Amino acid sequence: MLNTIEVYKCVWMIDGDQRLGK
C-alpha cells in the first residue's frame, strides 16, 4: 500500500504535466 505522501507526489506530477500540455 502506498503512503499518502507518495500518492500526493504522483497526483502532483500528473497535474503538472497536464498544465504544461505534455
PyMOL commands that set and color helices and strands:
alter all, ss='L'
color gray80, all
select helices_A, chain A and resi 4-20
alter helices_A, ss='H'
color red, helices_A
deselect
rebuild
show_as cartoon
